Amino acid sequence: MKRDPYKNQERFISWKKKVEEKGISEISKVNSDLILAYIRDMEVGRNITLGTKKGPRGFNRLISVRTRLVYLIKKFKEIYNIDDITKIKEEQLHSFFTDMRNGVIKRIDGKDYKSFVDFIKTFKAFWHWYIKSSRKEGNAIIDITSDLDNSREKPEWVYLTEEQIRKLCDNCKYEYKVLIMFLLDTGMRAPSELINIKVSDLNKECKELNIRDEISKTFGRRIKLMLSSDLLKDFIRNNGLKAEDYIFDIDPASTNKYLKRLGQRIFGEGLSPAGEKYSNLTMYDFRHCSCCYWLPRYKNENALKYRFGWKKSDKIHYYSELLGMKDTITEEDLLLDLTKTEMEKRLLESEKQNQILMEKFDTIQQQSNEGALLIADLQRKMKELQEAKQNQ
């Protein structure tokens, strides 16, 4: 069973039970009924639009969809006086999301929305569901979302060099040193994969880790541990952990708070090369740093994708941005290539000469065989003549 650190399942079930009895508060009944119908379908994977992942949505996704749609409904009421979300016009929709993108519509705390694209994607998914479910009832609905721009800029993150990561480890608590090195080594998703790793997922020497299929966002994988195995062995022994114990039994929010304080204490408030402040360091940043670490060390792109649980190659650039990369070609590499080319030429010439010699040998062998046959025939004829003379 996969652990749920944010108790999303418990929160969703509690909310659903409440609203199914009384409806969603602070919005109209027609909107409440629509949202609940949409959530029920997403919960079981019904009326999923073409081109999107089939199957039921996770509890985290259901909660975020509910929260964003309720927010949009309230804002549409406030700005356009619309009581039915399906009555919004295309120009109103474009105007709203343009204002959200440009900072005209702000968050409750007065700051600009950084995740406005998530609201666009949520509404588009809802509208496409509305089109498909209405079609089954014989009603044709126009897609007013087709021209909405849901492209996003890549979020900033904290890039750390190997030296900086060593400095972090030298100045943090023991358990955090183990955690940091494990995240750098594995590049796994944190907290979702991390908190579900058990002692039994490691081999006895802690040299190999099995990331089970049921805890992975994409696919399970078995990877080698090259940086953290000794630390892990000591950590497991020191804490008396058994086979079915979780190795990192942590609270993700508290852990990220500690890492942010650590980043600020060691590196200050400056910006890392990936654009984010060192003081905003989180567990997930180590997935980026791990990609930067392993990228120049893996000779095969597919092997790197396997380690990180990626299906598409564009994830490699997305997570690394090629930070820390450098031109590693040397004169020795060039000489090696030139030598290799010369050797290949010589080998090819040698093979040609061998082929010519073999052809000559075959010719001589054939001539020799023919001569032997001729001699044998002459000897036979001479013997026949001698026998004939003796019989006269």
PyMOL commands that set and color helices and strands:
alter all, ss='L'
color gray80, all
select helices_A, chain A and resi 8-22+29-44+59-80+85-87+90-102+116-136+162-170+174-186+194-196+199-201+213-215+229-238+252-267+278-280+285-294+301-308+314-320+331-391
alter helices_A, ss='H'
color red, helices_A
select strands_A, chain A and resi 208-211+221-224
alter strands_A, ss='S'
color yellow, strands_A
deselect
rebuild
show_as cartoon
